[in-house]
Amino acid sequence: MAKVRLIMSDIDGTLVNDDHVIPAKVVTTIQDFKARGGRFVLASARPPLGMTALADQLGFDVPLVSFNGAYIAQRDADGVLAPIYEAPLAPGAARTVYQVARQQDPGLSINVFSGQHWFVDEQEYWETQEADITGFPPEVQPLHEVLAGEDPIHKVLVMGEEPDIDVLQATLADRPELDLALSRSKPTYLEITHRGVTKAAALAFLRDYFKVPLAATLAIGDGGNDLPMIQAAGVGVAMGNGAAALRQAADAVVADNNAGGVAEAINRFGI
C-alpha cells in the first residue's frame, strides 16, 4: 500500500474530542506529518471562520474545505484567507429556500453563508448555539436584503426541531429545479448547498491541485455524511465512534475522537 501524502479529515466527532478540542497528541502527529511533506486538510460543514482557530493549531497553511466543499480556502503568503475553489448555489435558489422555510414555519432558524460571511435575521437560541460551536458570531442583517444582492451564496443552514426539519427536507427534495444538495449534519440541522457539492468532490479537486495520486490519499470521518469521502479516498478510515455504516465501509477503523483516532490513522498510513 502506498504511503499517504494527502489526508482529509472531518472535524466534529473526528479531529476534535467531545469538548471541541484537538487532543495534544493529534496536534503533534499532524505537525510531524506536515514536516515530512504531508498535506493535511480540514473538511466540514462549518464556515471558513469556524475552522481557522483549529487550522492555526495545526500550521499556517492548512487548507479549509468548508460548507462540505462549496468553498475551499487557504491562507496566502500574507496570511489572507482566500478561496481556491467555489461552488455556490444556483442563482435565486437560496432566495427560494428562504421563502419556502419561512412559509412552512416562521420560527425556523435560517442562516445564509456567503464566502466568509454568516448572515441571520436575528440571533436567538439556535444562532447562539452555533456561534458557541464555531467560535464567532453571525452578522445580523435582513436576509431578504442579503438574498436580493449579487454576492454568491455558498450554503444555507436551517436549524429547528427534528420533525420540522424532516418536513422542510422533504419539501425541498421535491424541487429538483433548484439543484440542491441536502444533508443533515445533525438531526436538527439541514445543510443546503449546490447539487454536486460533497467532501468527495473536494477531495478530488485537492488531489489534482496538489498533484497527489489517488492511492496516496486518506479520508477520515465519523458521520454518515462522510461516507462518500471515505469511499473516494485511496484509504478510507472510520473513527471508533463513527456510524455503523461508515465503519462497515471503511478500510480501517481507529480509536474514537476522545482517544486520538486521527493520530492513529496518520501513524498507520502516513508518510
Backbone as CSV, one residue per row, in Angstrom:
resi,resn,N_x,N_y,N_z,CA_x,CA_y,CA_z,C_x,C_y,C_z
1,MET,0.848,-1.199,0.000,0.000,0.000,0.000,0.883,1.249,0.000
2,ALA,0.541,2.231,-0.857,1.306,3.475,-0.939,1.168,4.273,0.353
3,LYS,2.236,4.950,0.741,2.176,5.812,1.904,1.329,7.045,1.591
4,VAL,0.491,7.428,2.506,-0.447,8.528,2.301,0.261,9.870,2.426
5,ARG,-0.009,10.774,1.442,0.585,12.114,1.452,-0.455,13.222,1.566
6,LEU,-1.731,12.900,1.353,-2.815,13.880,1.464,-3.912,13.283,2.328
7,ILE,-4.210,13.949,3.443,-5.244,13.481,4.374,-6.333,14.539,4.486
8,MET,-7.582,14.115,4.286,-8.728,14.994,4.510,-9.474,14.498,5.745
9,SER,-9.632,15.375,6.728,-10.246,14.990,7.994,-11.490,15.810,8.291
10,ASP,-12.549,15.121,8.658,-13.719,15.760,9.246,-13.293,16.400,10.569
11,ILE,-14.113,17.283,11.108,-13.764,17.978,12.347,-14.539,17.426,13.540
12,ASP,-15.836,17.718,13.597,-16.633,17.352,14.766,-16.835,15.846,14.842
13,GLY,-16.472,15.273,15.982,-16.560,13.835,16.159,-15.380,13.082,15.590
14,THR,-14.448,13.819,14.973,-13.278,13.192,14.340,-11.993,13.844,14.851
15,LEU,-11.705,15.028,14.354,-10.477,15.728,14.758,-10.539,16.188,16.208
16,VAL,-11.695,16.749,16.603,-11.833,17.285,17.960,-12.522,16.272,18.860
17,ASN,-12.243,16.378,20.150,-12.883,15.487,21.115,-14.256,16.037,21.495
18,ASP,-14.879,15.434,22.473,-16.235,15.841,22.842,-16.288,17.216,23.491
19,ASP,-15.123,17.750,23.878,-15.040,19.113,24.406,-14.683,20.116,23.315
20,HIS,-14.712,19.667,22.048,-14.412,20.502,20.875,-12.962,20.994,20.877
21,VAL,-12.063,20.160,21.396,-10.629,20.469,21.458,-9.861,19.381,20.714
22,ILE,-8.800,19.771,19.997,-7.943,18.777,19.346,-7.010,18.194,20.401
23,PRO,-7.026,16.877,20.625,-6.099,16.292,21.602,-4.653,16.627,21.258
24,ALA,-3.837,16.834,22.296,-2.449,17.275,22.104,-1.670,16.310,21.213
25,LYS,-1.874,15.006,21.380,-1.096,14.062,20.576,-1.521,14.094,19.113
26,VAL,-2.749,14.492,18.856,-3.199,14.636,17.467,-2.516,15.838,16.825
27,VAL,-2.447,16.950,17.552,-1.764,18.147,17.040,-0.318,17.816,16.687
28,THR,0.396,17.180,17.596,1.803,16.843,17.379,1.977,15.902,16.193
29,THR,1.109,14.913,16.084,1.215,13.945,14.992,0.960,14.602,13.642
30,ILE,-0.013,15.498,13.578,-0.295,16.210,12.328,0.884,17.105,11.953
31,GLN,1.428,17.820,12.915,2.567,18.694,12.631,3.767,17.895,12.134
32,ASP,3.994,16.727,12.712,5.090,15.870,12.255,4.832,15.366,10.832
33,PHE,3.586,15.017,10.555,3.206,14.562,9.214,3.451,15.669,8.191
34,LYS,3.073,16.894,8.523,3.293,18.022,7.626,4.791,18.302,7.441
35,ALA,5.569,18.141,8.508,7.016,18.361,8.409,7.679,17.350,7.478
36,ARG,7.082,16.185,7.329,7.601,15.159,6.416,7.110,15.361,4.988
37,GLY,6.353,16.430,4.741,5.867,16.722,3.394,4.424,16.360,3.144
38,GLY,3.716,15.932,4.181,2.307,15.582,4.021,1.411,16.800,3.960
39,ARG,0.235,16.616,3.367,-0.781,17.663,3.298,-1.960,17.234,4.169
40,PHE,-2.350,18.096,5.110,-3.485,17.795,5.990,-4.562,18.837,5.753
41,VAL,-5.778,18.377,5.489,-6.885,19.250,5.093,-8.042,19.083,6.070
42,LEU,-8.627,20.190,6.496,-9.817,20.149,7.333,-11.053,20.238,6.447
43,ALA,-12.026,19.366,6.676,-13.248,19.332,5.870,-14.465,19.293,6.773
44,SER,-15.381,20.223,6.556,-16.523,20.327,7.459,-17.663,21.079,6.797
45,ALA,-18.842,20.940,7.385,-19.963,21.793,7.001,-19.807,23.194,7.575
46,ARG,-18.847,23.372,8.476,-18.633,24.677,9.112,-18.252,25.751,8.094
47,PRO,-18.453,27.028,8.456,-17.928,28.129,7.630,-16.420,28.253,7.808
48,PRO,-15.739,28.944,6.895,-14.279,29.064,6.987,-13.800,29.636,8.321
49,LEU,-14.458,30.704,8.804,-14.003,31.332,10.038,-14.275,30.468,11.260
50,GLY,-15.081,29.428,11.103,-15.304,28.470,12.176,-14.247,27.385,12.202
51,MET,-13.273,27.475,11.292,-12.219,26.468,11.184,-10.829,27.052,11.381
52,THR,-10.686,28.367,11.313,-9.355,28.974,11.310,-8.611,28.788,12.626
53,ALA,-9.325,28.817,13.754,-8.641,28.631,15.035,-8.037,27.235,15.121
54,LEU,-8.746,26.246,14.596,-8.218,24.885,14.571,-7.027,24.804,13.619
55,ALA,-7.153,25.448,12.460,-6.059,25.435,11.488,-4.802,26.063,12.070
56,ASP,-4.969,27.115,12.861,-3.811,27.784,13.469,-3.041,26.847,14.397
57,GLN,-3.746,25.940,15.048,-3.065,24.983,15.930,-2.246,23.965,15.135
58,LEU,-2.656,23.731,13.876,-2.047,22.671,13.082,-0.981,23.172,12.118
59,GLY,-0.958,24.469,11.870,0.017,25.014,10.928,-0.622,26.047,10.038
60,PHE,0.160,26.990,9.624,-0.322,28.171,8.907,-1.042,27.837,7.606
61,ASP,-0.595,26.786,6.908,-1.058,26.573,5.537,-2.055,25.432,5.377
62,VAL,-2.797,25.090,6.441,-3.772,24.006,6.344,-4.955,24.451,5.485
63,PRO,-5.234,23.777,4.351,-6.398,24.147,3.543,-7.702,23.844,4.288
64,LEU,-8.725,24.638,4.017,-10.019,24.505,4.684,-11.095,24.194,3.658
65,VAL,-11.688,23.016,3.765,-12.830,22.641,2.930,-14.069,22.950,3.756
66,SER,-14.713,24.072,3.466,-15.876,24.496,4.247,-17.167,24.256,3.477
67,PHE,-18.280,24.314,4.201,-19.605,24.081,3.621,-19.658,22.762,2.854
68,ASN,-18.993,21.740,3.393,-18.945,20.401,2.776,-18.288,20.384,1.399
69,GLY,-17.549,21.459,1.077,-16.834,21.507,-0.197,-17.275,22.611,-1.123
70,ALA,-18.234,23.425,-0.712,-18.700,24.524,-1.569,-17.715,25.681,-1.625
71,TYR,-16.810,25.760,-0.658,-15.855,26.872,-0.582,-14.570,26.338,0.040
72,ILE,-13.510,26.257,-0.760,-12.220,25.765,-0.285,-11.253,26.946,-0.249
73,ALA,-10.652,27.175,0.913,-9.803,28.349,1.092,-8.468,27.957,1.713
74,GLN,-7.480,28.829,1.502,-6.157,28.627,2.090,-5.529,29.994,2.295
75,ARG,-4.753,30.139,3.362,-4.067,31.402,3.592,-2.933,31.574,2.591
76,ASP,-2.804,32.807,2.085,-1.701,33.094,1.176,-0.468,33.532,1.976
77,ALA,0.567,33.942,1.277,1.830,34.300,1.934,1.676,35.484,2.885
78,ASP,0.656,36.313,2.662,0.412,37.460,3.524,-0.530,37.141,4.682
79,GLY,-0.953,35.881,4.777,-1.843,35.487,5.865,-3.309,35.708,5.581
80,VAL,-3.638,36.078,4.349,-5.034,36.339,3.981,-5.694,35.028,3.551
81,LEU,-6.858,34.749,4.114,-7.597,33.546,3.747,-8.322,33.809,2.432
82,ALA,-7.969,33.049,1.389,-8.520,33.291,0.060,-9.029,31.993,-0.547
83,PRO,-10.104,32.068,-1.336,-10.644,30.848,-1.936,-9.762,30.317,-3.056
84,ILE,-9.690,28.985,-3.140,-9.036,28.351,-4.288,-10.065,27.553,-5.097
85,TYR,-11.290,27.457,-4.570,-12.374,26.766,-5.287,-13.701,27.223,-4.687
86,GLU,-14.711,27.433,-5.554,-16.041,27.812,-5.095,-17.102,27.100,-5.923
87,ALA,-18.200,26.712,-5.259,-19.354,26.121,-5.944,-20.620,26.652,-5.263
88,PRO,-21.008,27.891,-5.582,-22.174,28.494,-4.918,-23.488,27.889,-5.402
89,LEU,-24.551,28.186,-4.662,-25.888,27.782,-5.067,-26.267,28.455,-6.384
90,ALA,-27.174,27.832,-7.119,-27.647,28.402,-8.372,-28.328,29.745,-8.103
91,PRO,-28.258,30.687,-9.049,-28.884,31.997,-8.842,-30.357,31.852,-8.463
92,GLY,-30.742,32.528,-7.393,-32.139,32.507,-6.958,-32.522,31.335,-6.069
93,ALA,-31.690,30.296,-6.006,-32.043,29.110,-5.228,-32.126,29.418,-3.736
94,ALA,-31.170,30.177,-3.222,-31.175,30.490,-1.791,-32.397,31.317,-1.420
95,ARG,-32.781,32.234,-2.293,-33.957,33.047,-2.021,-35.215,32.185,-1.950
96,THR,-35.314,31.192,-2.839,-36.463,30.290,-2.819,-36.464,29.432,-1.557
97,VAL,-35.300,28.933,-1.162,-35.196,28.148,0.072,-35.664,28.977,1.261
98,TYR,-35.244,30.219,1.316,-35.648,31.111,2.404,-37.169,31.283,2.433
99,GLN,-37.758,31.513,1.280,-39.207,31.709,1.210,-39.972,30.457,1.627
100,VAL,-39.505,29.294,1.158,-40.166,28.031,1.500,-40.084,27.769,3.000
101,ALA,-38.909,27.990,3.588,-38.725,27.739,5.019,-39.561,28.695,5.865
102,ARG,-39.602,29.960,5.477,-40.386,30.938,6.234,-41.885,30.631,6.131
103,GLN,-42.333,30.204,4.974,-43.748,29.863,4.807,-44.120,28.637,5.633
104,GLN,-43.225,27.680,5.720,-43.505,26.469,6.493,-43.580,26.774,7.977
105,ASP,-42.582,27.514,8.489,-42.508,27.776,9.932,-41.671,29.024,10.161
106,PRO,-42.295,30.145,10.526,-41.534,31.376,10.757,-40.501,31.247,11.869
107,GLY,-40.621,30.197,12.713,-39.698,30.039,13.825,-38.417,29.314,13.485
108,LEU,-38.309,28.779,12.285,-37.075,28.100,11.896,-35.911,29.089,11.842
109,SER,-34.740,28.633,12.235,-33.535,29.462,12.164,-32.916,29.306,10.780
110,ILE,-32.858,30.390,10.015,-32.290,30.363,8.662,-30.987,31.149,8.671
111,ASN,-29.937,30.509,8.175,-28.599,31.080,8.193,-28.032,31.040,6.780
112,VAL,-27.548,32.163,6.313,-27.052,32.294,4.939,-25.553,32.580,4.983
113,PHE,-24.805,31.794,4.212,-23.349,31.919,4.198,-22.868,32.317,2.800
114,SER,-22.120,33.397,2.759,-21.537,33.888,1.517,-20.050,34.091,1.743
115,GLY,-19.238,33.181,1.192,-17.808,33.270,1.435,-17.515,33.194,2.919
116,GLN,-16.893,34.233,3.458,-16.522,34.242,4.871,-17.536,34.985,5.740
117,HIS,-18.724,35.246,5.193,-19.778,35.956,5.923,-20.908,35.001,6.308
118,TRP,-21.438,35.202,7.519,-22.570,34.432,8.029,-23.659,35.428,8.417
119,PHE,-24.790,35.367,7.720,-25.877,36.316,7.926,-27.099,35.636,8.543
120,VAL,-27.772,36.344,9.477,-29.027,35.877,10.067,-29.969,37.062,10.225
121,ASP,-31.269,36.754,10.280,-32.249,37.813,10.542,-32.137,38.320,11.971
122,GLU,-31.862,37.383,12.895,-31.713,37.723,14.305,-30.908,36.628,14.988
123,GLN,-30.283,36.974,16.098,-29.510,35.983,16.835,-30.266,35.607,18.098
124,GLU,-30.793,34.370,18.096,-31.508,33.858,19.257,-30.906,32.498,19.640
125,TYR,-31.741,31.544,20.076,-31.243,30.289,20.641,-30.370,29.514,19.666
126,TRP,-30.888,29.196,18.478,-30.169,28.338,17.545,-28.892,29.006,17.053
127,GLU,-28.997,30.288,16.755,-27.833,31.006,16.235,-26.730,31.127,17.296
128,THR,-27.133,31.349,18.548,-26.160,31.439,19.635,-25.485,30.096,19.873
129,GLN,-26.266,29.018,19.788,-25.691,27.683,19.935,-24.632,27.425,18.872
130,GLU,-24.919,27.786,17.627,-23.964,27.582,16.540,-22.747,28.492,16.701
131,ALA,-22.951,29.709,17.164,-21.831,30.620,17.386,-20.885,30.077,18.454
132,ASP,-21.432,29.439,19.476,-20.601,28.851,20.522,-19.731,27.723,19.960
133,ILE,-20.259,26.984,18.995,-19.516,25.868,18.406,-18.423,26.377,17.460
134,THR,-18.791,27.341,16.602,-17.857,27.804,15.573,-16.858,28.835,16.093
135,GLY,-17.205,29.521,17.191,-16.265,30.462,17.779,-16.356,31.880,17.253
136,PHE,-17.382,32.202,16.485,-17.570,33.588,16.049,-19.058,33.833,15.814
137,PRO,-19.515,35.090,15.958,-20.944,35.395,15.861,-21.375,35.676,14.427
138,PRO,-22.668,35.524,14.151,-23.179,35.886,12.822,-23.345,37.394,12.684
139,GLU,-23.547,37.825,11.446,-23.870,39.221,11.154,-25.390,39.330,11.034
140,VAL,-25.994,40.168,11.861,-27.447,40.336,11.841,-27.813,41.352,10.772
141,GLN,-28.528,40.871,9.775,-28.925,41.709,8.641,-30.146,41.070,7.992
142,PRO,-31.147,41.847,7.589,-32.340,41.239,6.975,-31.957,40.336,5.800
143,LEU,-32.337,39.065,5.898,-31.903,38.114,4.883,-32.526,38.391,3.519
144,HIS,-33.711,38.987,3.504,-34.292,39.297,2.188,-33.437,40.318,1.443
145,GLU,-32.722,41.170,2.197,-31.809,42.126,1.557,-30.547,41.422,1.082
146,VAL,-29.999,40.527,1.918,-28.799,39.769,1.531,-29.066,38.967,0.268
147,LEU,-30.228,38.314,0.229,-30.548,37.421,-0.885,-30.966,38.171,-2.140
148,ALA,-31.252,39.448,-2.006,-31.571,40.264,-3.183,-30.314,40.780,-3.866
149,GLY,-29.173,40.624,-3.204,-27.916,41.102,-3.774,-27.335,40.121,-4.771
150,GLU,-26.114,40.424,-5.227,-25.464,39.618,-6.262,-24.313,38.763,-5.731
151,ASP,-24.027,38.843,-4.432,-22.945,38.038,-3.883,-23.319,36.556,-3.915
152,PRO,-22.367,35.669,-4.220,-22.668,34.243,-4.268,-23.029,33.718,-2.885
153,ILE,-23.990,32.800,-2.845,-24.390,32.144,-1.610,-23.863,30.713,-1.658
154,HIS,-23.037,30.356,-0.697,-22.401,29.041,-0.726,-23.156,27.995,0.082
155,LYS,-23.901,28.443,1.098,-24.668,27.490,1.894,-25.807,28.187,2.602
156,VAL,-26.917,27.459,2.760,-27.988,27.860,3.666,-28.096,26.765,4.716
157,LEU,-28.084,27.156,5.979,-28.277,26.230,7.092,-29.601,26.564,7.757
158,VAL,-30.461,25.553,7.880,-31.731,25.741,8.584,-31.714,24.858,9.821
159,MET,-31.963,25.470,10.974,-31.975,24.744,12.237,-33.360,24.814,12.863
160,GLY,-33.751,23.723,13.499,-35.056,23.670,14.143,-35.297,22.298,14.721
161,GLU,-36.486,22.091,15.254,-36.818,20.784,15.816,-36.830,19.727,14.716
162,GLU,-36.422,18.517,15.068,-36.231,17.468,14.073,-37.448,17.230,13.176
163,PRO,-38.683,17.149,13.708,-39.837,16.930,12.808,-40.008,18.056,11.788
164,ASP,-39.740,19.287,12.196,-39.860,20.421,11.277,-38.791,20.361,10.180
165,ILE,-37.580,19.947,10.563,-36.510,19.816,9.577,-36.815,18.663,8.620
166,ASP,-37.422,17.595,9.114,-37.841,16.487,8.242,-38.776,16.986,7.147
167,VAL,-39.748,17.788,7.541,-40.734,18.301,6.581,-40.062,19.196,5.554
168,LEU,-39.199,20.095,6.010,-38.529,21.011,5.083,-37.643,20.241,4.107
169,GLN,-36.915,19.256,4.593,-36.062,18.476,3.705,-36.890,17.777,2.626
170,ALA,-38.011,17.198,3.015,-38.870,16.519,2.045,-39.426,17.505,1.023
171,THR,-39.798,18.690,1.481,-40.340,19.707,0.568,-39.292,20.144,-0.449
172,LEU,-38.076,20.402,0.026,-37.021,20.860,-0.875,-36.537,19.742,-1.800
173,ALA,-36.625,18.507,-1.340,-36.237,17.376,-2.192,-37.158,17.251,-3.401
174,ASP,-38.366,17.806,-3.292,-39.315,17.787,-4.411,-39.156,18.992,-5.329
175,ARG,-38.050,19.732,-5.193,-37.792,20.898,-6.043,-36.481,20.695,-6.802
176,PRO,-36.436,19.739,-7.747,-35.174,19.441,-8.452,-34.642,20.612,-9.259
177,GLU,-35.513,21.528,-9.633,-35.063,22.661,-10.444,-34.129,23.595,-9.675
178,LEU,-34.090,23.456,-8.348,-33.218,24.307,-7.537,-31.772,23.806,-7.482
179,ASP,-31.536,22.576,-7.945,-30.175,21.997,-7.958,-29.539,22.017,-6.574
180,LEU,-30.260,21.443,-5.601,-29.789,21.467,-4.225,-29.183,20.134,-3.803
181,ALA,-28.189,20.220,-2.942,-27.702,19.063,-2.192,-28.165,19.261,-0.750
182,LEU,-28.869,18.278,-0.191,-29.431,18.370,1.150,-28.772,17.331,2.041
183,SER,-28.251,17.743,3.183,-27.630,16.795,4.107,-27.925,17.219,5.534
184,ARG,-27.839,16.261,6.435,-28.105,16.517,7.854,-26.816,16.297,8.645
185,SER,-26.203,17.362,9.104,-25.026,17.223,9.958,-25.442,16.861,11.379
186,LYS,-26.656,17.195,11.739,-27.310,16.788,12.984,-28.790,16.598,12.653
187,PRO,-29.537,15.869,13.473,-30.971,15.729,13.194,-31.707,17.062,13.113
188,THR,-31.177,18.075,13.793,-31.824,19.391,13.833,-31.201,20.397,12.863
189,TYR,-30.231,19.963,12.048,-29.526,20.849,11.117,-29.720,20.347,9.686
190,LEU,-30.248,21.194,8.811,-30.321,20.883,7.388,-29.327,21.769,6.648
191,GLU,-28.315,21.134,6.050,-27.271,21.831,5.306,-27.652,21.827,3.825
192,ILE,-27.701,23.002,3.210,-28.173,23.136,1.838,-27.082,23.788,0.993
193,THR,-26.591,23.053,0.020,-25.580,23.558,-0.896,-25.997,23.221,-2.323
194,HIS,-25.134,23.565,-3.276,-25.411,23.236,-4.667,-25.279,21.735,-4.890
195,ARG,-26.122,21.202,-5.767,-26.026,19.795,-6.106,-24.616,19.479,-6.628
196,GLY,-24.072,18.386,-6.180,-22.725,18.015,-6.585,-21.659,18.423,-5.594
197,VAL,-22.004,19.280,-4.638,-21.061,19.666,-3.595,-20.987,18.545,-2.566
198,THR,-19.826,17.946,-2.429,-19.579,16.903,-1.442,-18.119,16.974,-1.002
199,LYS,-17.834,16.371,0.120,-16.438,16.265,0.540,-15.650,15.383,-0.439
200,ALA,-16.329,14.423,-1.054,-15.656,13.567,-2.038,-15.204,14.382,-3.240
201,ALA,-16.068,15.289,-3.724,-15.689,16.149,-4.850,-14.550,17.083,-4.455
202,ALA,-14.582,17.556,-3.213,-13.499,18.415,-2.730,-12.172,17.656,-2.680
203,LEU,-12.234,16.399,-2.274,-11.020,15.583,-2.236,-10.453,15.397,-3.638
204,ALA,-11.322,15.173,-4.602,-10.863,15.022,-5.992,-10.193,16.305,-6.478
205,PHE,-10.781,17.468,-6.152,-10.179,18.736,-6.554,-8.799,18.902,-5.925
206,LEU,-8.683,18.640,-4.621,-7.408,18.847,-3.928,-6.358,17.841,-4.359
207,ARG,-6.795,16.643,-4.708,-5.861,15.635,-5.216,-5.183,16.157,-6.483
208,ASP,-5.986,16.768,-7.369,-5.421,17.356,-8.582,-4.617,18.614,-8.277
209,TYR,-5.116,19.420,-7.369,-4.479,20.694,-7.019,-3.075,20.472,-6.476
210,PHE,-2.936,19.457,-5.621,-1.632,19.163,-5.018,-0.853,18.085,-5.773
211,LYS,-1.456,17.571,-6.849,-0.806,16.556,-7.690,-0.410,15.314,-6.870
212,VAL,-1.407,14.785,-6.178,-1.222,13.590,-5.355,-2.050,12.453,-5.960
213,PRO,-1.471,11.291,-6.204,-2.242,10.183,-6.773,-3.292,9.664,-5.790
214,LEU,-4.349,9.071,-6.332,-5.443,8.572,-5.505,-4.946,7.641,-4.400
215,ALA,-4.028,6.745,-4.727,-3.556,5.759,-3.758,-2.877,6.400,-2.552
216,ALA,-2.429,7.646,-2.691,-1.724,8.330,-1.605,-2.627,9.294,-0.842
217,THR,-3.955,9.091,-0.957,-4.909,9.940,-0.248,-5.623,9.140,0.829
218,LEU,-6.004,9.832,1.905,-6.743,9.217,3.008,-7.825,10.176,3.448
219,ALA,-9.008,9.641,3.716,-10.098,10.431,4.282,-10.555,9.763,5.562
220,ILE,-10.868,10.580,6.573,-11.272,10.049,7.870,-12.445,10.846,8.412
221,GLY,-13.437,10.138,8.956,-14.616,10.808,9.483,-15.395,9.910,10.412
222,ASP,-16.543,10.431,10.864,-17.364,9.684,11.819,-18.828,9.597,11.433
223,GLY,-19.297,10.477,10.550,-20.720,10.547,10.264,-21.106,9.924,8.939
224,GLY,-22.399,9.668,8.787,-22.896,9.122,7.534,-22.618,10.028,6.355
225,ASN,-22.571,11.357,6.603,-22.280,12.286,5.508,-20.814,12.237,5.081
226,ASP,-19.981,11.503,5.832,-18.573,11.320,5.452,-18.373,10.107,4.557
227,LEU,-19.420,9.316,4.344,-19.281,8.069,3.597,-18.750,8.285,2.179
228,PRO,-19.291,9.233,1.381,-18.741,9.431,0.035,-17.254,9.787,0.037
229,MET,-16.835,10.589,0.996,-15.426,10.973,1.110,-14.568,9.754,1.424
230,ILE,-15.032,8.921,2.345,-14.307,7.706,2.717,-14.157,6.777,1.510
231,GLN,-15.238,6.653,0.745,-15.221,5.754,-0.412,-14.385,6.305,-1.549
232,ALA,-14.224,7.632,-1.623,-13.493,8.257,-2.725,-11.984,8.277,-2.507
233,ALA,-11.534,8.044,-1.278,-10.107,8.134,-0.956,-9.380,6.829,-1.242
234,GLY,-8.069,6.921,-1.382,-7.272,5.713,-1.524,-7.381,4.833,-0.304
235,VAL,-7.421,5.477,0.874,-7.627,4.781,2.142,-8.764,5.482,2.875
236,GLY,-9.817,4.747,3.190,-10.945,5.291,3.932,-10.911,4.807,5.365
237,VAL,-10.940,5.755,6.312,-10.810,5.407,7.729,-12.026,5.933,8.498
238,ALA,-12.583,5.094,9.331,-13.699,5.476,10.198,-13.225,5.588,11.638
239,MET,-13.750,6.564,12.341,-13.471,6.696,13.762,-14.189,5.587,14.531
240,GLY,-13.641,5.239,15.684,-14.275,4.226,16.503,-15.653,4.614,16.978
241,ASN,-15.913,5.917,17.056,-17.230,6.423,17.429,-18.106,6.682,16.210
242,GLY,-17.654,6.228,15.034,-18.370,6.521,13.801,-19.649,5.730,13.627
243,ALA,-20.466,6.169,12.672,-21.704,5.479,12.341,-21.405,4.062,11.865
244,ALA,-22.330,3.155,12.137,-22.110,1.745,11.806,-21.851,1.546,10.318
245,ALA,-22.616,2.245,9.465,-22.442,2.098,8.014,-21.068,2.574,7.578
246,LEU,-20.561,3.605,8.230,-19.242,4.131,7.895,-18.156,3.143,8.300
247,ARG,-18.278,2.600,9.481,-17.275,1.639,9.952,-17.258,0.389,9.080
248,GLN,-18.423,0.004,8.603,-18.505,-1.181,7.747,-17.857,-0.936,6.387
249,ALA,-17.977,0.277,5.868,-17.467,0.580,4.536,-15.982,0.947,4.527
250,ALA,-15.429,1.321,5.671,-14.060,1.831,5.736,-13.025,0.725,5.551
251,ASP,-11.837,1.134,5.104,-10.704,0.208,5.012,-10.116,-0.092,6.385
252,ALA,-10.296,0.859,7.321,-9.762,0.676,8.671,-10.618,1.464,9.648
253,VAL,-10.650,0.985,10.887,-11.332,1.676,11.978,-10.290,1.963,13.057
254,VAL,-10.275,3.216,13.528,-9.283,3.619,14.533,-9.994,4.004,15.828
255,ALA,-9.240,4.440,16.806,-9.796,4.836,18.100,-10.787,5.982,17.943
256,ASP,-11.567,6.235,18.968,-12.577,7.285,18.886,-11.943,8.676,18.994
257,ASN,-12.774,9.708,18.880,-12.269,11.081,18.842,-11.684,11.535,20.176
258,ASN,-12.093,10.914,21.273,-11.518,11.278,22.567,-10.167,10.610,22.808
259,ALA,-9.897,9.544,22.058,-8.642,8.796,22.229,-7.636,9.065,21.114
260,GLY,-7.900,10.076,20.270,-6.915,10.469,19.258,-6.856,9.554,18.059
261,GLY,-8.019,9.141,17.538,-8.044,8.247,16.388,-7.356,8.804,15.157
262,VAL,-7.377,10.128,14.977,-6.714,10.735,13.822,-5.205,10.484,13.877
263,ALA,-4.628,10.599,15.055,-3.193,10.335,15.204,-2.879,8.878,14.875
264,GLU,-3.748,7.981,15.297,-3.542,6.566,14.982,-3.556,6.336,13.474
265,ALA,-4.472,6.957,12.765,-4.560,6.789,11.308,-3.297,7.307,10.627
266,ILE,-2.799,8.455,11.060,-1.589,9.021,10.467,-0.391,8.087,10.708
267,ASN,-0.276,7.604,11.917,0.848,6.721,12.245,0.792,5.418,11.472
268,ARG,-0.413,4.928,11.175,-0.544,3.681,10.445,-0.317,3.829,8.954
269,PHE,-0.790,4.952,8.372,-0.819,5.056,6.919,-0.006,6.200,6.330
270,GLY,0.384,7.196,7.124,1.032,8.389,6.590,2.501,8.183,6.263
271,ILE,3.029,9.107,5.476,4.458,9.062,5.136,5.295,9.296,6.396
